[in-house]
Amino acid sequence: MGDAVAVRDRIDRGDSLLAAYRADPPSSAVTAVEIETLDLHVLDLFDRTNSPAKRADIAQGLFLTREDLAPLLVLGTGLSGLRPSELLNLPASHQHDTVRGTVTIRVPDHRRGSNAALRWKLRASDDQPWGPGDFYLMVHRLTERARRASDSDRLWCLWSLTGTGTLPPRSVAPLVKEWAHRHRLSDDVGLPLEPTLLQVRRASLLASGA
């Protein structure tokens, strides 16, 4: 959860800096159109001589990147109990009922050939800071700029040097393993863990008694 909070806080800081920049640009030569371009695309902060590494560093303040995904997907799987394919294919469109404190997402039900509704209660509070609905709305906020830049209708929309877009599901497993190795996660006998999202889901369902 700590890594997920760090990702959220990093992009929140970037949003605050961008809002301040838009309110008072440091150069009168920077036009409103250029600021909007920065907001949508994070090109290279108006300096096309910037290196790819510099552009990537700039983008990390405003977008989710490939490196951010593993802790968010692990947390989202544990909270929602969704299968990896279901979690990765969540749509961006939803209904947020602020009166009832719920968020509702319509997802395909392939067995019935129709749509099914996922309705999650928003549970954010001091004693229960995370629920699946709260998590969904957080990811929706963190990926909004990438969706606008790529005109995507998917929840998980990222930035890369080639542009904004969604992540191929087959690339998720290596990301989770890399994240586990980086944090030196191990099992009860001290052997390195190589978790999968399916294993996380299974453990979450067992813990919840589902």
N, C-alpha and C positions, 0 to 999 in steps of 0.2 A: 504493500500500500504506500510505503514511503516514496518509492520511485514514481508512482502515479501522481502523488501529491506534488512532487518536484516538477514533473512535466506540466501539470496544471499551473503551478505558480510561475513557472518560466514564461509561459505564453500569456498569462495574465499581466506579467510585468511588461512584456512586449506590447500588448494592447494599450497599456497605460502610456508607454513611451510614444507609441504611434499617435495616440489621441493628442498628447502634448505637442508633438511635431506638427500635426495638422492644424492645431489651434494657433501655433506661432512658429512658422517655418524659419530656420536659421538664415535663409537666403531669400531675398526678394525675387531672385531669378527663378525660384522654384514655384511653379504655377499650381493652381488647384488641381488641374488635370494630371500633372505629374505626381502629386500626392495621392490622388485616387489610383493611379497606376501602381504606385508603391503598395497601397493598401490591398489591391487585388492580386498583384503578381509578385511583389518583392523582387523586382528585377535586380538591379545592383546598386540601389540607392543613388541612382542618377549618374553613376560613374562606371562606364562600360569597360574600363581598364581593370576593374576588380577581378581577381582570380576566382575560379570555381570554389576554392576553399573559403574565400572571403564571403562569397554569395551564400554558401551553405551556412556559414556562421551567422550571417544576418538573418537568414530564413528561420533558423532555430528559435529566434525570439518571437516568431509569429505563427509558425506552422508546426503540426505534428510531422515528425520524420520517421523513417523506417526504424531508426534506433529507439524510438519512443514506444513502439508497439507492444513489445513483449510484456512489460509490467501491466500495461493497460488491458491487454487481452487476457492475461492470467486473472487479474482482478475482476474483469467483466464476466469471465466464465464462472468464477467462484460465486459471484453475486447473483447471476441470472440463471445458472444451470442450463444455459443454452448450449447446443452442440457448436463446435467451432464454425461449421459452415453457416449455421443460423446467425451466430454472432457477427461474423464477417459480412454477411449480406443484409444486415439491418438497413432499412431505408432511412433517409433523413426526414421524410414527412412523418408527422405525428400530431397528436392532439394533447395539449397540455391544459388540463382542467385545474386552474388555480383554486377554485372553490372547493372541489373534492380532494385536491391534492393528489392527482393521478396523472400519469402520462400513458397514452395508448398508442400502440404502433400496430399497423396492419401488415402481416407477413403472409407469404404464400403457404397454403396447406396443400402440398402436392398429393397427399393421399386422397383428399376429397376434391381436388381440382378447384379450390376456391381460396379465399383469404380467411385467415384467422386473426383474432385480435389479441395482442399481448397488452395487458393492463397492469401497470405497476404502481403501487402506492409510493408516494414520495415520503421518505422516512428520515431525511436529514435532520438530526438533532444532536445535542451534546452527547447523549448516550448511544445513539445509533447514527453515526455520521454518513453511512453509505448504505444505499439500497440500489437495486437494479435500475429503478427509475431515475434516481439521482445521478447514477453513473452515466446513463444514456444521455441525459440533458447536459452533463459536463462534456462528454465527448462531442456532442452536437455543437456546443459552443466552441470548443477548441478546433474543430474542423470546418467551421463556417466559412472562413476566408478562402480555404482551398477549394471548397465547393463552388463558391462564387467565381473563382478564377477558372475552374474547369467545367462549370455548368453540370456538375454531377448531382445525382439524386441519391447517392449512397452515403451512409453515415461515416464510414471510414474513408476519408479523403486526405491524402498526404501531399507533401511537397518533395520534389527531388530536382536535381539539376536539369533533368529533361522536362520538367513541368509538373503540374499537379495532376493527381489522379488516384485511383484506387489500387489496393494491393492484391496481387494474385494470391489466392488461398494457399497454393503450394509453397509459397515462400515463408509461411508463418512458422512452421516447425523448426527450421534452423534458427530463427530469431529467438524463439523461446529457449532453445538449448544454449545459444550464445549467452543469453541473459543469465541463465542458471550457472553457467561456468564462470561468468564474470563475477557473480556474487558468491562463488564457491559453495553452492548449495550441496548438501550431502544427505544421505539417508541415515537410518538409525545406527548402522554399523560403520558409518564414515565414508562410504563409497560415493563418488560424485553422482549427483542426480542429473538425469537427462529427461526432464518432464515433458509431457505433451499436454495439449489443452484437453484432450479426451480424459487423461488421467486426472487432471485438475477438476474436470466436471464430475467424474466418478466420485472423487473424494468429497467434493462439495455436496453431492446428492446423498452420500452416505452420512455425512455430518448432520445434514438437515433432516434425515429420516425419510427422505422422499423415495 
